[in-house]
Amino acid sequence: MPATLKQFRQIALSFPETQEQSHQHHPDFRVAGKIFATLGYPDKNWGMVKLTPEQQEELIHDEPKSFVPAAGAWGRQGSTTVRLNSVKKSTLHRALEAAWRNTAPKDLVKTFKTAGRIKRSPTPAA
């Protein structure tokens, strides 16, 4: 079953210390003041997750209809758009968790235990 805007928001907000704000008129999700996901860009059928290039490659390989690199340098650095009407909720959860883990402070990540299946980058996200 495809994910919805409401599910994207619920999953993103389920991670510790996540806040919803707005950036360029789109809802975004932040941890420690840094964006790890956004909703509604380029339109209401899409979201974005801040992944590593390796994580992006893995998801695009596994679900090419659901994940597409963002345009330009952002996409080459791992920012990945998510087509909500084709992504499975479980896969969306994996992608959002990876984006949160990539962005959250290391001490916070250590306190959050799950069975994430997407690798964490060895270097912190900018």
N, C-alpha and C positions, 0 to 999 in steps of 0.2 A: 504494500500500500504506500503510495507516495506521501511525502511529508508536506506539511502546511506551514504557512507563516506563523501560526499560533504554536505549532510544535517546535519550530526553529527557536522561537523566543523562549518557550518553556525549557527546552534543553539548554540553551545558552545560559539562562538564568539559574540553572540547577547547580552550576559549579560555584565553589566557595568564592566569596568576595567579588562576585560579578555584579556590575551595575549596567543598566541600560541608559544610554544617553543618545545624543543626536550629532551627526556629522554630515555636513553638506545636505541637510534635509532628509537624511536616511537614519533609521534607528541603528545604533551600534552597541556593541557589547564589549565592556572593558574589565580588565583586572589590573589592579595597581595603576590605574589611570591610562593603560595602554589598550588600544583596540585589538581584539582577536577575531571579531566577526562583525558583519553588517548585514542588514536586511534591505531588500527593495532596490537593489541596483543590479542591472540597468532598469529593471522594472519589478513589479510586485511578485513575479514568479521566480525571482532569483535571490540568493544570499551570497555572502563571501566569507571564506575562512582563511585565516592567515597561517599557512603551512610552510614547511621547508620545501625546497624543490624536490627532495627525495619523497616526502610524504605526498606531494602533489602528483608526482609521477606514478606512485603506487595506486592512488585513488583513480586517476585518469585511466590507467591500465585496467583496473578492475571494473570501473563503471564509466566508460567514455561518454555515455549519453547524459550523465548526471554532473560530471565535473569538467570544467574548462579553465585553463589558465586565464587570469585577469589580463587585460590589455597591457602591453608595454613592459617596462622594467618591473612594475609591481608583480606581474605574472611570472616573469623570469625569476623573481626572488621568492616565489611560492604562493603569492596571493591567488586564491582559487575560487572561481565562481561556482555556485551550486544551483542546478536547475531543480527547484523544489518539487515540481510536478512529476519528476522521474526518479528522485533519490529515495531509497528506503529509509525509514526512520532510524533503523539500527545503524546504517552506514552514516547517516547525518550525525548521529550521536558520536560515532567514532571520530569523524572529521572535526566536529566542534570540540570534543575533548582534546584532540591533538593540538588544535589551535590554542585552546586555553592553556594547556601544559607548556606550549612553546613560549607563551607570553607571560604567564604568572611567575612571581618570584619563586626561586628554587625551594625555599623553606616552606612555602605554601603548597607547592606541588608534592613535596615529601609527605605532607599530612593527608593528602587526598589519594586514597588507594582504590584503584579499579583495575580491571583487566584490559587496559587499552591495547589495541592491536596495531596501531600505527606508531612507527618508531619516532622517538624524540630526537631532534637535531642535537649533535654534540656541542654546538655553539648556540648561545642565547639569541633569540630574535631581536632585531633592532627596534 
